[in-house]
Amino acid sequence: MSALFLALAGGAVIGLALGALGGGGSVLAVPALIYLLGFTPVAATTASLVIVTLTSATALTAHAREGHVRWRTGLLFAAAGIGPALLGGALAGHLPAAVLTVAFAAVAAAAAIRMLRPHTATDDVVAVRPGPAATAGGGLGAVTGILGVGGGFLAVPALVDVLGMRMREAVGTSLLVITVNALAALTMRAGTADGLDWTVVGPFAGAAVLGAWDGKRLSAKLSGRTLQRAFALALLAVAGFMLVDAIT
């Protein structure tokens, strides 16, 4: 099977997930780039940040037009995460590939388990609490920098559980956080971008952007809880596969 076909198929799936769920794109992109397209872990995490930055920015515009983005909260999360994302990006290049893989799997599994638990999302407007929001945003930024993920698979449950957002608002707001954090992390990985195979990364990113529009339409047809469960199950499957691969 050609690399171009795999890149197009993988990008479409990642875009669909990111557009519908507000996260999960990068956590699926990294293993796809490693196991399907032969990227090294360092190259895969850098490429995923490029792909997810473009895709999340595209999906963000669609959610913003429908009023599903809490800008103040999202910018607070993002601002708190910029510093940790920069530091994490600098640290990532010095960690062994096996350590990155195990850490990636552990974070994905923890996020999935958290999302499968019942939450207390509300239809009321909840005041932004700067302390919890800044703490959660800093943690998301660190994960973005070290593991090369946008952080949406952690941002969505954090926005729901910590700040009491409705699921659809959490999805839209997480896209803002993903875009800012991924851009910050990329500034520390500029040197690793030179060796990327852009004949693969380009089609992957293009298919992901198109898939994000379809994902946004899908999110309007399914309940927030259904989307959350689907997201969590996908994360568990990815985490299990990567963990087994790292220890065998």
C-alpha positions, 0 to 999 in steps of 0.5 A, a space after each residue: 500500500 502506497 505511502 500517499 494512500 496511507 497518508 490520505 486515509 490517516 489524515 482523513 481519520 485524524 481530521 474527522 476525530 478532531 473536528 467532531 471531538 475537539 481533540 484526539 487528532 494528535 494522539 491518533 496522528 503520532 501512532 499513525 505516522 510511526 506504525 503506518 508511515 515509518 516515521 521515527 518518534 521524534 519526527 512523528 511528534 513534530 509532524 503531528 504538531 504541524 498537522 494538528 495545528 492546521 486542522 485545529 485552526 480550521 475546525 476552530 473557525 467552524 465552531 466559533 461561527 456557531 458560538 461554541 468557543 469560550 474565548 476568555 477561558 480558552 485563552 487563559 488555558 492557552 496562556 498558562 500552557 505556553 511556557 510549559 509547552 516551550 520547556 517540554 519541547 526542549 526536553 523531548 529531544 533528550 528523552 529515549 523513544 521508549 520513554 516517550 512511547 510509554 508516557 504517551 500511552 499512559 497519558 492517553 489511557 488516563 484521559 480515556 478513563 477519566 472521560 468514561 466516568 460520569 461528569 457533571 456538565 451543566 447548561 448554566 454559565 459557569 464563572 471562570 476560576 483562574 487558579 484551576 484553569 491556569 493549573 490545568 492549562 499549564 499541565 496541558 502545555 507540558 504534555 503538548 511540548 513533551 509528547 507532541 500532542 495538541 492536548 485536546 484529549 485532556 483539554 475536553 475533560 478538563 473544561 467539562 470537569 474543572 470548569 463545568 462547560 457543556 460538552 459542545 463548548 468544551 469541544 470548541 474551546 479545546 480547539 483554541 487551546 490546541 492551536 496555541 499550544 501546538 504553535 508554541 511547541 513547534 517553535 522549540 522543534 523547528 530544527 526537527 522539521 527540516 528532515 520531515 518528508 513533506 510529500 507525506 506530511 502535506 497530503 496527510 495535513 490536507 486530508 485532515 483539514 478536509 476531514 475536520 469539516 466532516 467531523 464538525 457536521 458529525 458532531 451536530 448529529 450525535 449527543 455530547 455523551 456519545 462523542 465522549 464515549 467514542 473518543 475515550 474508547 479510541 484513546 484506550 485502543 491506541 494506548 493499549 497498542 502502544 504500550 504493548 509495542 513499547 514493552 515487547 
